[in-house]
Amino acid sequence: MEINVIEAADGKLGHVELHNPITGEKARLIPEIGASLVDLQLICENKLIQLIHLPGSKSLAENDLYPSALLAPWVNRVRNGNYSFEGRNYQLPINESPLGNAIHGFLARKPFEISEKKCNNEYAEVTFQLNYHGDFKGYPFPFIFRLTYRLAKKGIFSVQFYCQNTGENKMPFACGWHPYFTIANCDLKHLEINFSPTLKYISDAQMIPMEEETVSINMPVRFSETTLDNVFKLDNKIQHLTELTDSQSKIRFFLRQNSIDFPFLVVFAPPSENCVAIEPMTGNTDAFNTGDGLTVLSPQEDFRSLVDIWIDKAKI
């Protein structure tokens, strides 16, 4: 297994690549922009399959679809950017102007540094770290955040999320991940998804959940028949599987999360893009106000959890 660190033309850290030289499998990461995953190719039946899609025409740093973004220290939206915690009120910058919300935290475009690299015959792994000192407007709670990516020899790609409260007070916290997945650029109408939701949330005009309804969706959901852009509550499982299948190639993509740690999932297929956002989240949209899934970290307390990805051929 290999780890390649490639500098950009200006001498800054360009990208980091985890690589299996035997199979050709690889993952490419951009430390300067939220340690984002911009390329993931895993092998199926001796063919490399591209799994990451970057929708939209804007650059990664300006893309309002937030491809592969780390969502922290809040997920999705905070209504009007305003929340109260421990008896004090805070105002976040409004970065979703059309709806008047604070969206997706502030780590998605922050530069991360490499804190550790591990490489052996079984896997290649890199950890990125950001030390936040409490200076973002409206969020005066210092923390350390680490993202660890691992490409294993057996074709499993893993992402570990770690956050520790380094301040002297409790801090409100939520974490999520915003990748868009494809299966070798297949047509969206050939994709279908299977997961285990218990609730679906219906949003208001600000895209904030206003009600919940018990899910009665027949699985799998075919994107040729159904449009999805919802937050779902999942069954509590140590291993919850989301399966995305290309009905033509019969290739199946799997995302495994601990739905006790990540009890929420967004499924979203953007129009005119052959991809599906599958977003594990620790909290619901506007959790800073509703408390739905909000994590409160005491001083020195940490959160950590893992997401695994792999592909396989459907058994016919």
Secondary structure, DSSP 4 states (H G I P E B T S, - for coil): -EEEEEE-TTSSEEEEEEE-TTT--EEEEETTTTTEEEEEEEEETTEEEE-B---SSS-TTT-TT-TTEEEBSS-SEEGGGEEEETTEEEE----BTTTTBEESBS-TTS--EEEEEEE-SSEEEEEEEEEE-S-BTTB---EEEEEEEEEETTS-EEEEEEEEE-SSS-EEE--EEE-EE-STT--GGGEEEE--EEEEEEE-TTS-EEEEEE--PPSSEETTT---EEEEEEP--SSEEEEEEETTT-EEEEEEE-TTTS-EEEEE--TT-S-EEEEEESS-TTHHHH-TT-EEEPTT-EEEEEEEEEEEEPP-
